[in-house]
Amino acid sequence: MRLKKLGIILLGVTLFQGTILGAEEKEYKLSEAVQKIMSTEKKQVSDASKMTFPEVDFYLGNKKIELSAPIMSVEGKTFLPVRALGNALGISVSYAPQHKVAYIDSGAVTLELPLYYNKAVKNGETVLTIEGAKVEIYKGSAYLPIRFVGENLGYKVSYQEGKITFTK
């Protein structure tokens, strides 16, 4: 009997904690531009066998940044893991799993990047085409085309053999 009561108490505490913790999740409202992308464009899923992980270093200015996930290449396009990129640049990165949209907010620029599409939204209205690429997913992490994201956040992006650099 005591064991049953203890189980009920623990279940109640767990449910209460889940309610409190769940309240911290931010609810995202899709912009009209993202809704339009998702309703008119075709999803494009990459063949995982075409994903490679080259030995490439990432630099912010002259400082080498160690990323928490590897840089990826798909069919000649190079991608950075979005969360690691946000941490490196000191910008806000979030993900709305219910919509499958990555959000980047630098203060001056907000990018909305629906996964598996080659279009994105800048500052809530402009639909941008990500030339020859799209937002990718690998092992639960969103990956973004390096040049597209860097340039739209105001960085100059350069690539030399084995080295990608973002500079202001």
C-alpha positions, 0 to 999 in steps of 0.5 A: 500500500505504501509503495502504491502511495509513493508511486502516485506521489512520484507521478504527481511530482513528475507531472508537476515538474513537466508542466513547469519545465514545459512552460519554459519552451518558447511557442513560435508563430510561423511568419506568413513568408515561412507558411508560404514556403511550406505550402508552395515549395517541395521538401528536399531531403538529401541522400545521407550517403552523399554527406561527407565530413571534411577536415575543415577548420572554422575561424571567426576573424583570426580566432580558430573556433572549435565547434561542438559538431562537425562541419558537413559537405553535401554535393559540394556545399559546406554546412555548419551546425546551427547551434554551434554556429550560434554559440561561436557568433554569440547569437541566439539560435533556436529550433521549433520542433513542432514546425521544423524551423530553425531561428537565428537572431543576431539582434539586427537580423532574424533568419527563419530557416524551414528544414528541408527547403531551399528558401529562408526568411529574413526579418519576417518578410523577405524570402531568400533562395539558398542557391543549390542547398537547403537546411539539412539535418544530421543526427538531430542537428540542423545544418546551415549552408555556410555562405548563405548564413554568414553573408546574411548575418553581415559577415564576409565568408572566405574559404581556403583549403581546409579553412573557413573564415567569417570576418566583419 
